[in-house]
């Protein structure tokens, strides 16, 4: 299953070239495309003994982003 983020990354530039989009729409699309990627930075989570480490990337926290907007609704 393809994520909304991958659909935006693949097709949004072509879509935006054919339409006059509002700044709010461009900001929302950019936030969705950058959410939880190295573009927004992140941190390394590791156990104190060095057995396990993983990178956790920052969220965009935009209200239109399905990944970020869903968490408050779940709580």
Biotite code that builds the C-alpha atoms (Angstrom):
import biotite.structure as struc

atoms = struc.array([
    struc.Atom([0.000, 0.000, 0.000], chain_id="A", res_id=1, res_name="UNK", atom_name="CA", element="C"),
    struc.Atom([1.351, 3.359, -1.007], chain_id="A", res_id=2, res_name="UNK", atom_name="CA", element="C"),
    struc.Atom([1.403, 6.101, 1.612], chain_id="A", res_id=3, res_name="UNK", atom_name="CA", element="C"),
    struc.Atom([-0.066, 9.542, 1.081], chain_id="A", res_id=4, res_name="UNK", atom_name="CA", element="C"),
    struc.Atom([3.429, 10.948, 1.540], chain_id="A", res_id=5, res_name="UNK", atom_name="CA", element="C"),
    struc.Atom([4.821, 8.888, -1.349], chain_id="A", res_id=6, res_name="UNK", atom_name="CA", element="C"),
    struc.Atom([1.909, 9.918, -3.592], chain_id="A", res_id=7, res_name="UNK", atom_name="CA", element="C"),
    struc.Atom([2.601, 13.582, -2.803], chain_id="A", res_id=8, res_name="UNK", atom_name="CA", element="C"),
    struc.Atom([6.336, 13.153, -3.416], chain_id="A", res_id=9, res_name="UNK", atom_name="CA", element="C"),
    struc.Atom([5.753, 11.473, -6.750], chain_id="A", res_id=10, res_name="UNK", atom_name="CA", element="C"),
    struc.Atom([2.918, 13.563, -8.196], chain_id="A", res_id=11, res_name="UNK", atom_name="CA", element="C"),
    struc.Atom([2.568, 16.906, -6.406], chain_id="A", res_id=12, res_name="UNK", atom_name="CA", element="C"),
    struc.Atom([5.064, 18.891, -8.509], chain_id="A", res_id=13, res_name="UNK", atom_name="CA", element="C"),
    struc.Atom([3.247, 17.957, -11.703], chain_id="A", res_id=14, res_name="UNK", atom_name="CA", element="C"),
    struc.Atom([-0.128, 18.731, -10.083], chain_id="A", res_id=15, res_name="UNK", atom_name="CA", element="C"),
    struc.Atom([1.059, 22.108, -8.764], chain_id="A", res_id=16, res_name="UNK", atom_name="CA", element="C"),
    struc.Atom([2.394, 23.114, -12.198], chain_id="A", res_id=17, res_name="UNK", atom_name="CA", element="C"),
    struc.Atom([-1.094, 22.883, -13.691], chain_id="A", res_id=18, res_name="UNK", atom_name="CA", element="C"),
    struc.Atom([-2.978, 24.807, -10.979], chain_id="A", res_id=19, res_name="UNK", atom_name="CA", element="C"),
    struc.Atom([-2.944, 28.075, -9.077], chain_id="A", res_id=20, res_name="UNK", atom_name="CA", element="C"),
    struc.Atom([-2.600, 26.864, -5.491], chain_id="A", res_id=21, res_name="UNK", atom_name="CA", element="C"),
    struc.Atom([-2.981, 28.949, -2.370], chain_id="A", res_id=22, res_name="UNK", atom_name="CA", element="C"),
    struc.Atom([0.027, 29.356, -0.090], chain_id="A", res_id=23, res_name="UNK", atom_name="CA", element="C"),
    struc.Atom([-1.787, 27.333, 2.605], chain_id="A", res_id=24, res_name="UNK", atom_name="CA", element="C"),
    struc.Atom([-2.120, 24.407, 0.180], chain_id="A", res_id=25, res_name="UNK", atom_name="CA", element="C"),
    struc.Atom([1.555, 24.580, -0.767], chain_id="A", res_id=26, res_name="UNK", atom_name="CA", element="C"),
    struc.Atom([2.583, 24.703, 2.899], chain_id="A", res_id=27, res_name="UNK", atom_name="CA", element="C"),
    struc.Atom([0.411, 21.702, 3.764], chain_id="A", res_id=28, res_name="UNK", atom_name="CA", element="C"),
    struc.Atom([1.750, 19.669, 0.838], chain_id="A", res_id=29, res_name="UNK", atom_name="CA", element="C"),
    struc.Atom([5.344, 20.542, 1.740], chain_id="A", res_id=30, res_name="UNK", atom_name="CA", element="C"),
    struc.Atom([4.751, 19.549, 5.366], chain_id="A", res_id=31, res_name="UNK", atom_name="CA", element="C"),
    struc.Atom([3.255, 16.199, 4.332], chain_id="A", res_id=32, res_name="UNK", atom_name="CA", element="C"),
    struc.Atom([6.164, 15.467, 1.995], chain_id="A", res_id=33, res_name="UNK", atom_name="CA", element="C"),
    struc.Atom([8.801, 16.338, 4.632], chain_id="A", res_id=34, res_name="UNK", atom_name="CA", element="C"),
    struc.Atom([7.172, 14.740, 7.688], chain_id="A", res_id=35, res_name="UNK", atom_name="CA", element="C"),
    struc.Atom([9.358, 12.223, 9.523], chain_id="A", res_id=36, res_name="UNK", atom_name="CA", element="C"),
    struc.Atom([12.195, 12.476, 7.009], chain_id="A", res_id=37, res_name="UNK", atom_name="CA", element="C"),
    struc.Atom([15.826, 13.555, 7.435], chain_id="A", res_id=38, res_name="UNK", atom_name="CA", element="C"),
    struc.Atom([14.820, 16.972, 6.039], chain_id="A", res_id=39, res_name="UNK", atom_name="CA", element="C"),
    struc.Atom([13.253, 17.858, 9.408], chain_id="A", res_id=40, res_name="UNK", atom_name="CA", element="C"),
    struc.Atom([16.088, 16.402, 11.458], chain_id="A", res_id=41, res_name="UNK", atom_name="CA", element="C"),
    struc.Atom([15.882, 13.751, 14.094], chain_id="A", res_id=42, res_name="UNK", atom_name="CA", element="C"),
    struc.Atom([17.617, 11.991, 16.937], chain_id="A", res_id=43, res_name="UNK", atom_name="CA", element="C"),
    struc.Atom([19.196, 8.629, 17.616], chain_id="A", res_id=44, res_name="UNK", atom_name="CA", element="C"),
    struc.Atom([17.501, 6.478, 20.224], chain_id="A", res_id=45, res_name="UNK", atom_name="CA", element="C"),
    struc.Atom([19.862, 3.907, 21.718], chain_id="A", res_id=46, res_name="UNK", atom_name="CA", element="C"),
    struc.Atom([19.949, 1.618, 24.695], chain_id="A", res_id=47, res_name="UNK", atom_name="CA", element="C"),
    struc.Atom([22.564, 2.532, 27.282], chain_id="A", res_id=48, res_name="UNK", atom_name="CA", element="C"),
    struc.Atom([24.496, -0.684, 26.606], chain_id="A", res_id=49, res_name="UNK", atom_name="CA", element="C"),
    struc.Atom([24.807, -0.070, 22.866], chain_id="A", res_id=50, res_name="UNK", atom_name="CA", element="C"),
    struc.Atom([22.834, -3.135, 21.784], chain_id="A", res_id=51, res_name="UNK", atom_name="CA", element="C"),
    struc.Atom([20.178, -1.247, 19.899], chain_id="A", res_id=52, res_name="UNK", atom_name="CA", element="C"),
    struc.Atom([19.987, 2.098, 18.125], chain_id="A", res_id=53, res_name="UNK", atom_name="CA", element="C"),
    struc.Atom([17.551, 3.635, 15.698], chain_id="A", res_id=54, res_name="UNK", atom_name="CA", element="C"),
    struc.Atom([16.945, 7.065, 14.213], chain_id="A", res_id=55, res_name="UNK", atom_name="CA", element="C"),
    struc.Atom([13.673, 8.794, 14.950], chain_id="A", res_id=56, res_name="UNK", atom_name="CA", element="C"),
    struc.Atom([12.895, 11.674, 12.595], chain_id="A", res_id=57, res_name="UNK", atom_name="CA", element="C"),
    struc.Atom([10.914, 14.745, 13.624], chain_id="A", res_id=58, res_name="UNK", atom_name="CA", element="C"),
    struc.Atom([7.277, 15.236, 12.678], chain_id="A", res_id=59, res_name="UNK", atom_name="CA", element="C"),
    struc.Atom([6.001, 18.279, 10.809], chain_id="A", res_id=60, res_name="UNK", atom_name="CA", element="C"),
    struc.Atom([3.116, 18.805, 13.287], chain_id="A", res_id=61, res_name="UNK", atom_name="CA", element="C"),
    struc.Atom([0.960, 20.326, 10.553], chain_id="A", res_id=62, res_name="UNK", atom_name="CA", element="C"),
    struc.Atom([-2.761, 19.940, 11.142], chain_id="A", res_id=63, res_name="UNK", atom_name="CA", element="C"),
    struc.Atom([-3.333, 18.678, 7.584], chain_id="A", res_id=64, res_name="UNK", atom_name="CA", element="C"),
    struc.Atom([-0.736, 15.930, 7.844], chain_id="A", res_id=65, res_name="UNK", atom_name="CA", element="C"),
    struc.Atom([-2.462, 12.578, 8.354], chain_id="A", res_id=66, res_name="UNK", atom_name="CA", element="C"),
    struc.Atom([0.473, 11.209, 10.360], chain_id="A", res_id=67, res_name="UNK", atom_name="CA", element="C"),
    struc.Atom([0.541, 14.142, 12.781], chain_id="A", res_id=68, res_name="UNK", atom_name="CA", element="C"),
    struc.Atom([-3.140, 15.039, 12.970], chain_id="A", res_id=69, res_name="UNK", atom_name="CA", element="C"),
    struc.Atom([-4.197, 11.478, 13.787], chain_id="A", res_id=70, res_name="UNK", atom_name="CA", element="C"),
    struc.Atom([-2.237, 11.192, 17.045], chain_id="A", res_id=71, res_name="UNK", atom_name="CA", element="C"),
    struc.Atom([-4.240, 13.826, 18.992], chain_id="A", res_id=72, res_name="UNK", atom_name="CA", element="C"),
    struc.Atom([-7.488, 12.257, 17.783], chain_id="A", res_id=73, res_name="UNK", atom_name="CA", element="C"),
    struc.Atom([-6.385, 8.853, 19.026], chain_id="A", res_id=74, res_name="UNK", atom_name="CA", element="C"),
    struc.Atom([-5.704, 10.271, 22.496], chain_id="A", res_id=75, res_name="UNK", atom_name="CA", element="C"),
])
